[in-house]
Amino acid sequence: MTETDSDGAHGAQIRVVIADDHRVVRSGLRMVLDAEPDIAVVAEAGDVPSAERAVRAHHPHVLVLDLNMPGEQSLPAIPRLVAELPETAVVVLTMQQDPAFAREALRSGARGYVLKEAADDELVQAVRLAREGRTYLNPELGARMAAEPPPSGPPDDLTARELEVLRLIALGHTNAEIAQQLFLSIRTVESHRAHIQQKVRRSSRAELVRYALDHGLMDATAPGSGPV
């Protein structure tokens, strides 16, 4: 875990905590934000627990939160932080261009969703809007979301493949067994599993089993329930 402190007398500046597991990314984001006279980075964190500690310690106006960090997942932390420290707005920074992640982040209480590839151009604006209690969404992603029909069918926007993987996980199969049955690589199965965990905000196998049961995904007629 990494946590650095640079708090001080910042007056009316927007105080920001940056949470990303890559030090070089944090350094680049700090340069972008600290270059603005009305923004000051007061702390950095390398994972979710240290990000939560930094927010509690510094009470920043904005937390810039990477969506994919090792260990505890970021999405489930958003509603927890919003409930505990509502004065801190969360801006998600991610490479995830799937509208499902954007919808879930905003539904969880995030005030911004910025793609890393556009961070230099968009992050400053997102931070300022979040400080004002307004929402920022990457324009290209927002256009894709607006063009999509209202979500229906599978819960939490799970894809057909993710439903297959989730059902097999719930039935007790290992990643290797799932890979063999679905003719996928183990790495692809691991990637699907990580996406499922983020979308449904569950991490342990027991929680995934409970989720599958609650949504009727164990039934033979459930979506994604082909031959096993």
Secondary structure, DSSP 8 states (H G I E B T S, - for coil): --EEE-----TTSEEEEEE-S-HHHHHHHHHHHHTSTTEEEEEEESSHHHHHHHHHHH--SEEEEES--SSS-STTHHHHHHHH-TTSEEEEEES---HHHHHHHHHTT-SEEEEGGGHHHHHHHHHHHHHTT--EE-HHHHHHHHHS----SSGGG--HHHHHHHHHHHTT--HHHHHHHHT--HHHHHHHHHHHHHHHT--SHHHHHHHHHHTTTTSTTSTT----
